[in-house]
Amino acid sequence: MRSGAYQFFVIEREGRLAVRLRDLEWQAKRPFAGLECLPYAPAWSIEAAWETLAEPVTMEVPTVTGELKAVTVRHRAVFDHAGQTVALLPMETGEEGVFFVFRDAGSGRLTYGAGRFLRCPPPRDGKVLLDFNRAYNPPCAFTPFATCPLPPPENWLGFAVEAGELKYRGGH
């Protein structure tokens, strides 16, 4: 449904319906400030081991709305960083690839405070390519109206990932 510059539409999230409002003239009021990324760093393109967990793990993944979503995880990506073994748990795996939500020591200072997203190609031969140069901000970095998943505590990295998209300077 549309009324002037506003469009209303129904969405479904986790079996619940909601109404969204979109301002079709938003850009005239707040132009997009553009994206900034750190320079490409080959060291942040990491081939990780793709390990099958002995038992599946169910994570309670928070969203920016405060809700929890249960995600069953059967694999993890394991790699070394500065002499430490690090593991990331995927939010989704499928034929099109693997999706991670992570937070690092640079979150809030260098990059979006709540964390970033990373999509990777499907694992091959027991390996998955984590190219952090492709880490990007979730929709909630640009608008307070998005319903993004937040990184589970298992995916909080104790070091800064100095690769990928920087914090959006346009605010929301």
BELWO-V317099 format. One record per residue. RES is the residue in one small letter. PSI is psi as a letter, one per 30 degrees, with the letter a starting at -180 (999 if undefined). D_FIRST is the distance of its C-alpha to the first C-alpha in Angstrom with 2 decimals. Layout:
res=RES psi=PSI d_first=D_FIRST
res=RES psi=PSI d_first=D_FIRST
This chain:
res=m psi=k d_first=0.00
res=r psi=k d_first=3.79
res=s psi=j d_first=6.95
res=g psi=b d_first=10.12
res=a psi=g d_first=10.97
res=y psi=k d_first=8.52
res=q psi=k d_first=5.78
res=f psi=k d_first=5.17
res=f psi=l d_first=6.42
res=v psi=k d_first=9.44
res=i psi=l d_first=12.87
res=e psi=k d_first=16.29
res=r psi=j d_first=19.42
res=e psi=h d_first=22.79
res=g psi=g d_first=21.59
res=r psi=k d_first=19.36
res=l psi=k d_first=15.61
res=a psi=l d_first=13.81
res=v psi=k d_first=10.53
res=r psi=k d_first=10.52
res=l psi=k d_first=9.66
res=r psi=k d_first=10.52
res=d psi=j d_first=12.27
res=l psi=f d_first=12.42
res=e psi=g d_first=15.69
res=w psi=e d_first=17.39
res=q psi=e d_first=20.20
res=a psi=f d_first=21.51
res=k psi=e d_first=21.91
res=r psi=i d_first=23.44
res=p psi=k d_first=24.78
res=f psi=k d_first=25.42
res=a psi=f d_first=29.09
res=g psi=l d_first=29.80
res=l psi=k d_first=31.43
res=e psi=k d_first=35.08
res=c psi=l d_first=37.14
res=l psi=l d_first=40.72
res=p psi=k d_first=43.09
res=y psi=k d_first=43.40
res=a psi=j d_first=46.01
res=p psi=e d_first=47.58
res=a psi=f d_first=48.83
res=w psi=g d_first=45.28
res=s psi=j d_first=44.83
res=i psi=k d_first=46.35
res=e psi=j d_first=47.31
res=a psi=l d_first=46.99
res=a psi=k d_first=48.44
res=w psi=j d_first=45.89
res=e psi=k d_first=47.40
res=t psi=k d_first=46.66
res=l psi=k d_first=46.81
res=a psi=e d_first=49.49
res=e psi=k d_first=47.03
res=p psi=k d_first=43.22
res=v psi=k d_first=41.88
res=t psi=j d_first=38.79
res=m psi=k d_first=37.31
res=e psi=j d_first=35.09
res=v psi=j d_first=32.67
res=p psi=l d_first=31.02
res=t psi=l d_first=27.55
res=v psi=f d_first=26.63
res=t psi=f d_first=24.95
res=g psi=f d_first=28.42
res=e psi=l d_first=27.83
res=l psi=k d_first=30.36
res=k psi=k d_first=29.80
res=a psi=k d_first=32.84
res=v psi=k d_first=33.72
res=t psi=k d_first=36.77
res=v psi=k d_first=38.85
res=r psi=f d_first=41.65
res=h psi=l d_first=42.69
res=r psi=l d_first=43.28
res=a psi=k d_first=44.01
res=v psi=k d_first=47.38
res=f psi=l d_first=48.90
res=d psi=k d_first=51.48
res=h psi=k d_first=50.86
res=a psi=h d_first=53.80
res=g psi=g d_first=55.96
res=q psi=k d_first=53.54
res=t psi=k d_first=51.80
res=v psi=k d_first=48.03
res=a psi=k d_first=45.52
res=l psi=k d_first=41.74
res=l psi=k d_first=39.75
res=p psi=l d_first=36.76
res=m psi=e d_first=33.33
res=e psi=k d_first=32.74
res=t psi=k d_first=35.09
res=g psi=a d_first=34.56
res=e psi=f d_first=35.59
res=e psi=f d_first=33.59
res=g psi=a d_first=35.30
res=v psi=k d_first=35.51
res=f psi=k d_first=33.17
res=f psi=k d_first=34.70
res=v psi=k d_first=33.51
res=f psi=l d_first=36.44
res=r psi=k d_first=37.66
res=d psi=l d_first=40.92
res=a psi=f d_first=43.34
res=g psi=f d_first=41.63
res=s psi=k d_first=38.23
res=g psi=f d_first=37.39
res=r psi=e d_first=40.13
res=l psi=e d_first=39.69
res=t psi=l d_first=36.47
res=y psi=k d_first=33.31
res=g psi=e d_first=34.60
res=a psi=f d_first=32.69
res=g psi=a d_first=33.82
res=r psi=l d_first=32.84
res=f psi=l d_first=31.81
res=l psi=k d_first=34.16
res=r psi=k d_first=33.61
res=c psi=l d_first=36.85
res=p psi=l d_first=38.02
res=p psi=k d_first=39.13
res=p psi=k d_first=42.52
res=r psi=k d_first=45.59
res=d psi=h d_first=49.12
res=g psi=g d_first=48.52
res=k psi=l d_first=47.03
res=v psi=k d_first=43.61
res=l psi=j d_first=43.06
res=l psi=j d_first=41.56
res=d psi=j d_first=40.92
res=f psi=f d_first=39.96
res=n psi=f d_first=39.71
res=r psi=g d_first=36.29
res=a psi=k d_first=35.19
res=y psi=l d_first=31.85
res=n psi=k d_first=29.70
res=p psi=l d_first=26.89
res=p psi=e d_first=23.34
res=c psi=f d_first=24.25
res=a psi=f d_first=26.84
res=f psi=f d_first=24.23
res=t psi=k d_first=21.67
res=p psi=f d_first=22.15
res=f psi=f d_first=18.77
res=a psi=l d_first=19.99
res=t psi=i d_first=21.60
res=c psi=k d_first=24.71
res=p psi=k d_first=27.84
res=l psi=l d_first=30.90
res=p psi=k d_first=34.30
res=p psi=l d_first=36.36
res=p psi=f d_first=39.80
res=e psi=f d_first=41.40
res=n psi=g d_first=39.77
res=w psi=j d_first=40.91
res=l psi=k d_first=43.43
res=g psi=g d_first=46.38
res=f psi=l d_first=46.58
res=a psi=k d_first=44.43
res=v psi=j d_first=42.79
res=e psi=i d_first=43.31
res=a psi=l d_first=41.19
res=g psi=a d_first=37.63
res=e psi=k d_first=34.83
res=l psi=l d_first=35.70
res=k psi=k d_first=33.84
res=y psi=k d_first=30.96
res=r psi=f d_first=32.35
res=g psi=f d_first=29.13
res=g psi=l d_first=28.42
res=h psi=999 d_first=25.06
